[in-house]
């Protein structure tokens, strides 16, 4: 159950009126500046676009850019209109436009399987993530793009969402970490629930592990689950963990756990986020940060 920002008693009702207390995702507002890696920003992402299965797995840069396109279109994302954004806003921490162009092509060509509910029943819908786009040829020009109408229909009916902290999003080095982070932010507001079980196949699909890769559970655990968990536990205001559930000797299911950090843990995570990218990456990888010893060769040897 999601904690709503108001109580039913706070809603004024006339006699005989019927009030819909559901919180629509599209009514939520983003915060800060999501396009600046150095400053605080929040993106509202509909839950239906978090727990998706990509038929052609996207890269880390693709997923970041898609989140920024959502943020840019958010005020009118429920309308079938053309949205406009500066190409510079999509660069993030990169300098050139080449990565942006290749990401746009992959997003336009990606079909995602989205779980939706209609009349109390669950359905799978196959939908394109990004519609047609026009890109100006100037280096610092603009991009015009559309959200597919089938996707707009899903967003209009969404009542579940994640709040993505963009400072954190820009720090991740693995697409598996970003997928897992979005999954937790979608669930972190649930009361009385801090764990959820998935089959190994379901979890692989939600983390968008390419078919044919990390097929042994030992490899999937080491290079996907553990790597993503370690990044999240250092950078986020919550901890995550996985518990393999075996049937005989085979791991058939995995329990995902999440719980908030203490104020000290949250502060340490923010300190790491605020550090220079070189220092942060080294700490994320567990590398030594020994500083070189500077020797003044202008001094006599016995005075060094």
C-alpha positions in Angstrom: 0.0 0.0 0.0 1.4 3.4 -0.9 1.4 6.2 1.6 -0.6 9.0 0.1 0.1 12.7 0.7 -3.3 13.2 2.2 -6.0 11.4 4.1 -9.5 10.7 2.8 -10.7 13.0 5.6 -8.9 15.9 3.9 -10.9 15.6 0.7 -13.9 17.9 0.7 -17.0 16.1 -0.5 -20.5 17.2 -1.2 -23.4 15.1 -0.2 -23.7 12.0 -2.4 -20.4 12.8 -4.2 -18.1 10.0 -5.2 -14.4 10.8 -4.9 -11.6 8.9 -6.6 -8.8 8.7 -4.1 -6.4 7.0 -6.4 -3.1 8.9 -7.0 -2.4 9.2 -10.7 1.2 8.9 -11.7 0.8 11.8 -14.1 -0.2 14.1 -11.3 3.2 13.7 -9.6 5.8 16.4 -10.1 9.6 16.1 -10.7 12.0 18.1 -8.6 15.2 20.0 -9.2 17.2 19.8 -12.4 17.5 16.3 -13.7 19.7 17.3 -16.6 22.7 18.5 -14.5 24.7 15.6 -13.0 26.2 18.0 -10.4 22.8 19.1 -9.0 19.9 17.4 -7.3 17.0 16.3 -9.5 14.2 13.8 -9.4 12.4 12.1 -12.2 9.0 10.5 -11.9 8.9 7.2 -13.8 5.7 5.2 -14.2 6.0 1.8 -12.6 4.9 0.2 -15.9 8.1 1.5 -17.5 10.2 0.2 -14.6 9.3 -3.5 -14.6 9.6 -4.0 -18.3 11.3 -6.7 -20.4 13.3 -5.3 -23.3 13.3 -7.6 -26.3 16.5 -5.8 -27.4 18.4 -5.0 -24.2 19.4 -1.3 -23.9 22.7 0.0 -22.7 23.2 2.1 -19.5 23.4 5.3 -21.7 20.2 4.3 -23.5 18.2 3.9 -20.2 19.6 7.2 -18.8 18.6 9.1 -22.0 15.1 7.5 -22.0 14.6 8.7 -18.4 15.6 12.2 -19.4 13.2 12.2 -22.4 10.5 11.2 -20.0 11.4 14.0 -17.6 11.5 16.6 -20.4 8.1 15.5 -21.7 6.5 15.0 -18.2 4.3 18.1 -18.0 2.4 17.0 -21.2 3.5 13.4 -21.6 -0.2 12.3 -21.5 -0.9 14.2 -24.8 -0.1 13.0 -28.3 2.2 15.9 -29.1 5.8 16.5 -30.4 8.2 17.2 -27.5 11.4 19.2 -27.9 14.7 19.1 -26.1 18.2 20.4 -26.5 20.7 17.7 -27.5 23.1 19.2 -25.0 20.7 18.2 -22.2 21.0 14.5 -23.1 24.8 14.4 -23.0 24.9 13.9 -19.3 28.6 13.4 -18.4 29.7 12.8 -22.0 31.0 15.4 -24.4 29.9 14.2 -27.9 26.5 13.6 -29.6 27.5 10.3 -31.1 26.3 8.3 -28.1 23.0 10.2 -28.0 22.3 9.4 -31.7 23.0 5.7 -31.3 20.8 5.6 -28.1 17.9 7.2 -29.9 18.1 4.7 -32.7 18.1 1.8 -30.2 15.2 3.3 -28.3 13.1 3.7 -31.4 13.9 0.1 -32.4 13.2 -1.4 -29.0 10.0 -3.3 -28.2 9.3 -3.7 -24.5 6.8 -6.1 -22.9 4.8 -4.0 -20.3 2.5 -5.6 -17.7 -0.8 -3.7 -17.5 -4.1 -4.3 -15.7 -7.5 -4.1 -17.3 -10.8 -5.0 -15.6 -8.9 -6.5 -12.7 -6.8 -8.8 -14.9 -3.2 -8.6 -15.9 -2.1 -8.5 -19.5 1.2 -8.2 -21.4 1.4 -5.4 -23.9 4.2 -5.1 -26.5 5.0 -1.5 -27.1 7.6 0.7 -28.8 9.5 2.9 -26.3 10.1 5.9 -28.5 8.3 7.1 -31.6 9.6 9.1 -34.6 12.2 11.8 -33.9 13.7 14.8 -35.8 17.2 15.9 -35.0 18.6 19.2 -36.1 22.1 18.9 -37.8 23.7 21.7 -35.6 26.0 20.3 -32.9 24.1 22.0 -30.1 20.7 21.9 -31.8 17.4 20.4 -30.7 15.7 17.0 -30.9 11.9 16.6 -31.5 10.3 13.3 -30.5 7.0 11.6 -29.9 5.9 9.2 -27.2 4.0 6.3 -28.9 0.2 6.5 -28.5 0.0 3.0 -27.1 2.5 4.0 -24.4 0.6 7.2 -23.6 -2.5 5.1 -22.9 -0.6 3.1 -20.4 0.8 6.2 -18.7 -2.6 7.8 -18.4 -3.8 4.9 -16.3 -0.7 4.5 -14.2 -1.0 4.7 -10.4 2.4 3.3 -9.4 5.7 5.1 -9.9 9.3 5.5 -8.9 11.1 8.7 -8.0 14.6 8.4 -9.5 17.4 10.6 -8.0 19.4 11.7 -11.1 22.6 12.4 -9.1 22.5 8.7 -8.2 21.5 7.7 -11.8 24.6 9.4 -13.3 26.9 7.7 -10.9 26.1 4.1 -11.8 28.6 2.2 -14.0 26.4 -0.8 -14.9 23.0 -1.0 -16.6 22.1 -3.8 -14.2 22.5 -1.4 -11.3 20.2 1.2 -12.9 17.6 -1.5 -13.6 17.8 -2.7 -10.0 17.7 0.8 -8.6 14.5 1.6 -10.5 12.9 -1.6 -9.3 13.7 -0.6 -5.6 12.5 3.0 -6.0 9.2 1.6 -7.4 8.8 -0.5 -4.3 10.4 1.5 -1.5 7.2 3.3 -0.5 5.3 0.1 0.1 4.2 -0.5 3.7 4.9 -3.8 5.4 6.8 -5.2 2.4 10.6 -5.3 2.1 11.0 -8.4 0.1 9.8 -10.0 -3.2 10.5 -13.3 -4.8 11.3 -13.8 -8.5 12.2 -16.8 -10.6 15.7 -16.7 -12.0 14.2 -16.2 -15.4 12.0 -13.3 -14.3 14.8 -11.5 -12.5 17.1 -11.9 -15.5 14.4 -10.4 -17.7 13.7 -7.5 -15.4 17.5 -6.7 -15.1 17.6 -7.1 -18.9 20.4 -9.6 -19.1 20.9 -10.4 -22.8 19.9 -13.8 -23.9 22.8 -16.2 -24.0 24.9 -14.2 -21.4 25.5 -15.1 -17.8 23.5 -18.3 -18.2 25.0 -20.1 -15.2 23.6 -18.8 -11.9 27.1 -18.5 -10.5 28.0 -16.0 -13.3 24.6 -14.2 -13.1 25.1 -13.8 -9.4 28.7 -12.6 -9.6 28.6 -10.3 -12.6 25.0 -9.0 -12.3 23.4 -9.4 -8.9 26.4 -8.9 -6.7 27.9 -6.1 -8.9 24.6 -4.2 -8.9 24.0 -4.8 -5.2 27.5 -3.4 -4.3 27.0 -0.2 -6.3 23.5 0.4 -4.8 24.6 -0.3 -1.2 27.4 2.4 -1.6 25.4 5.1 -3.5 21.8 4.8 -2.4 19.8 5.7 0.7 18.9 2.1 1.1 20.4 -1.4 1.2 19.5 -4.3 -1.1 20.3 -8.0 -0.8 19.5 -11.3 -2.6 18.8 -14.7 -1.2 19.0 -17.7 -3.6 16.2 -20.2 -3.0 17.1 -23.7 -4.1 15.2 -26.8 -5.1 17.6 -29.6 -4.7 20.9 -28.2 -5.9 19.4 -25.8 -8.4 18.6 -22.2 -7.7 15.0 -21.7 -8.9 14.0 -18.5 -7.2 15.7 -15.4 -5.8 14.4 -13.2 -2.9 15.1 -9.5 -3.3 15.3 -7.6 0.0 15.4 -3.8 0.5 15.5 -1.7 3.7 16.4 2.0 4.4 19.7 3.1 5.7 20.3 5.1 8.9 20.9 8.8 8.7 24.6 8.1 8.9 24.5 5.6 6.0 22.5 8.1 3.9 25.0 10.8 4.6 28.0 8.6 3.7 26.2 7.7 0.4 25.7 11.4 -0.5 29.4 12.2 0.4 30.5 9.5 -2.1 28.1 10.9 -4.8 29.5 14.4 -4.3 33.1 13.3 -4.7 35.1 13.7 -8.0 34.2 11.0 -10.5 37.7 9.6 -10.5 37.7 9.2 -6.7 34.2 7.8 -6.7 34.9 5.2 -9.4 37.9 4.0 -7.5 36.0 3.6 -4.3 33.2 1.8 -6.1 35.7 -0.6 -7.5 37.6 -1.0 -4.3 40.8 0.4 -5.8 43.6 2.1 -3.8 43.8 5.8 -3.9 47.4 6.2 -2.9 48.8 9.7 -3.7 52.2 9.9 -5.4 55.1 11.2 -3.4 56.2 14.5 -4.8 60.0 14.9 -4.7 61.6 18.4 -5.1 64.7 17.6 -7.2 65.8 21.2 -6.8 66.9 20.4 -3.3 70.2 18.6 -2.4 69.7 14.9 -1.8 70.4 15.1 1.9 67.7 17.8 2.3 64.9 15.9 0.5 
